[in-house]
Amino acid sequence: MRGLYLSIIFTVLGSLFFIGWGLDKLAEHAESDQQPHQENQRTLLYRQLAQGLTQQLNKQPEKSLTDSVRQFQQQYKINSQLVLSDDVALPAALLAQLADNGGLLLASKSDQYLLKKLEQHPSYLLQIHFPLEQEESHPFNFILTAALYLSICGILILWVLPLSRRLFLLNNAAEKIGEGQINVRIAPSRFSYIKMLEKSFNNMASQIEKLVADNKILARSLSHDIRTPIACLRFGLEAALDSKTLEKKNSYLIRMDSELTNMEEMTSAFLEYASMERQALHLKKQTTDVNALINSAINDCQILAIQKKINLELTSTGPNIHYSLDYHWCYRALVNLISNAIGYANKQILLSVAITNNHLIITIEDDGKGIASDKLDVIFTPFVKLDPDRSREQGHFGLGLAICAKVVDWHHGTITTSNNERLPGACFTLKLPIDK
């Protein structure tokens, strides 16, 4: 939003400055063109009169100058008088104009007057007063004012057009998402004033798309997987009702109890995964010793590894690696990955942690059969099980790797899987960014 505020300020102030400056120059040019015409209209008659009166006064003796000026006042109805040259203080440039044809035009707040030098009587000046004319409101002033406001409005309209365009796109995208097109996004633009809002909108749309996709997968998987235990329960109930002996009824009830337990575990796992998006809003990130975190996950999985005769080893670490993360969820993701590797490894699992190119890199490798190349892209999809031997009745719902992917995504990182690294099996790589 800072860019929006700055663009408004620079647009308004810049338009006021440049348009005002341009109109001032235009007005000055127009006034300079009109000034000679306006002066001739106002003062030409008085300049001619002053020139004629001074010619007559030059012919008069000095002692009769005052009487002659008085006669001029009565005869021509003008306000004229004689002033001493020494009483008039003028710069040299203006003193020279006293002898010009028509004299020197001066003005005060109340009137304006002409001073004309008497050539034959250099100690005297003829002064003729005449009132200031009221300036008429010129249409040009109105045109300049209108041009100022219209120009500012035009510039503001040009500024608003990109903003209104981006808001229109944002509103259009929101309407499409409301209609069910949840893959709609706002294309970024260098000239947008609301980049932060657009980025937040795209992030929100991505989260909605993920949530809807997860809910669809959850509903599809749950509706598919719950049919089998329901059918078993229906069959067991009918068989128990038709049983003639108590032993038969008890055996069917035991099987029904087992199916109910499986349904309960499956429903709990599905609901837990469905509620994980809310957990992203309540992450408790804190600076954690990564080596200690990995060792803790290894120790908790060590019993399972010993049972399957798997060598579980942390092979390489960086000294004193600390990272800001949510301990609970990262620990759970590591346990899921290690447990998954134990389930597929033959004899050995290797872990490593390092910092490379401002990223924290954690790898988990096993010497199992690996993952088919056409399955590498779907391995983190919820409810996907690559091994048909691992059934839901055994507690395998295909959510372990999906949970790992979500946890890594919460920390703005990536998780990938590949084959043929140090060991012949699968290699999972967690890559978490380190803020500079």
LINQUI-V247848 format. One record per backbone hydrogen bond with DSSP energy under -0.5 kcal/mol. NH is the residue of the N-H (numbers start at 0). CO is the residue of the C=O. Records with the same first field share a line. If there is no record, write none. Layout:
NH = CO + CO
This chain:
4 = 0
5 = 1
6 = 2
7 = 3
8 = 4
9 = 5
10 = 6
11 = 7
12 = 8
13 = 9
14 = 10
15 = 11
16 = 12
17 = 13
18 = 14
19 = 15
20 = 16
21 = 17
22 = 18
23 = 19
24 = 20
25 = 21
26 = 22
27 = 23
28 = 24
29 = 25
30 = 26
31 = 27
32 = 28
33 = 29
34 = 30
35 = 31
37 = 33
38 = 34
39 = 35
40 = 36
41 = 37
42 = 38
43 = 39
46 = 42
47 = 43
48 = 44
49 = 45
50 = 46
51 = 47
52 = 48
53 = 49
54 = 50
55 = 51
56 = 52
57 = 53
58 = 54 + 55
59 = 55 + 56
63 = 60
64 = 61
67 = 63
68 = 64
69 = 65
70 = 66
71 = 67
72 = 68
73 = 69
74 = 70
75 = 71
76 = 72
78 = 128
79 = 77
80 = 126
82 = 124
84 = 122
86 = 83
87 = 84
88 = 86
89 = 87
93 = 90
94 = 90
95 = 91
96 = 93
97 = 93 + 94
98 = 95
99 = 96
102 = 99
103 = 114
105 = 103 + 112
107 = 110
111 = 129
112 = 105
113 = 127
114 = 103
115 = 125
116 = 97
117 = 123
118 = 116
123 = 120
124 = 82
125 = 115
126 = 80 + 124
127 = 113
128 = 78
129 = 111
131 = 109
137 = 135
140 = 137
141 = 137
142 = 138
143 = 139
144 = 140
145 = 141
146 = 142
147 = 143
148 = 144
149 = 145
150 = 146
151 = 147
152 = 148
153 = 149
154 = 150
155 = 151
156 = 152
157 = 153
158 = 154
159 = 155
160 = 156
161 = 157
162 = 158
163 = 159
164 = 160
165 = 161
166 = 162
167 = 163
168 = 164
169 = 165
170 = 166
171 = 167
172 = 168
173 = 169
174 = 170
175 = 171
176 = 172
177 = 173
178 = 174
179 = 176
180 = 175
181 = 179
183 = 180
186 = 184
191 = 188
197 = 193
198 = 194
199 = 195
200 = 196
201 = 197
202 = 198
203 = 199
204 = 200
205 = 201
206 = 202
207 = 203
208 = 204
209 = 205
210 = 206
211 = 207
212 = 208
213 = 209
214 = 210
215 = 211
216 = 212
217 = 213
218 = 214
219 = 215
220 = 216
221 = 217
222 = 218
223 = 219
224 = 220
225 = 221
226 = 223
227 = 223
228 = 224
229 = 225
230 = 226
231 = 227
232 = 228
233 = 229
234 = 230
235 = 231
236 = 232
237 = 233
238 = 234
239 = 235
240 = 236
241 = 237
242 = 238
248 = 244
249 = 245
250 = 246
251 = 247
252 = 248
253 = 249
254 = 250
255 = 251
256 = 252
257 = 253
258 = 254
259 = 255
260 = 256
261 = 257
262 = 258
263 = 259
264 = 260
265 = 261
266 = 262
267 = 263
268 = 264
269 = 265
270 = 266
271 = 267
272 = 268
273 = 269
274 = 270
275 = 272
277 = 274
278 = 274 + 275
279 = 275 + 276
280 = 277
281 = 278
282 = 279
284 = 282
285 = 324
287 = 322
289 = 287 + 320
290 = 320
292 = 288
293 = 289
294 = 290
295 = 291
296 = 292
297 = 293
298 = 294
299 = 295
300 = 296
301 = 297 + 298
304 = 300
305 = 301
306 = 302
307 = 303
308 = 305
309 = 304
310 = 346
311 = 309
312 = 310 + 348
314 = 312 + 350
315 = 350
320 = 317
321 = 319
322 = 287
324 = 285 + 322
326 = 283 + 324
329 = 325
330 = 326
331 = 327
332 = 328
333 = 329
334 = 330
335 = 331
336 = 332
337 = 333
338 = 334
339 = 335
340 = 336
341 = 337
342 = 338
343 = 339 + 340
344 = 340
348 = 310
349 = 364
350 = 312
351 = 362
352 = 315
353 = 360
355 = 353 + 358
358 = 355
359 = 431
360 = 353 + 358
361 = 359 + 429
362 = 351
363 = 427
364 = 349
365 = 425
366 = 347
374 = 371
375 = 372
377 = 374
378 = 374
380 = 377
382 = 397
383 = 380 + 397
384 = 382
387 = 385
389 = 386
390 = 388
393 = 390
394 = 391
395 = 390
396 = 394
402 = 398
403 = 399
404 = 400
405 = 401
406 = 402
407 = 403
408 = 404
409 = 405
410 = 406
411 = 408
412 = 407
413 = 430
415 = 428
417 = 426
419 = 424
420 = 422
424 = 365
426 = 417
427 = 363
428 = 415
429 = 361
430 = 413
431 = 359 + 429
433 = 357
434 = 432
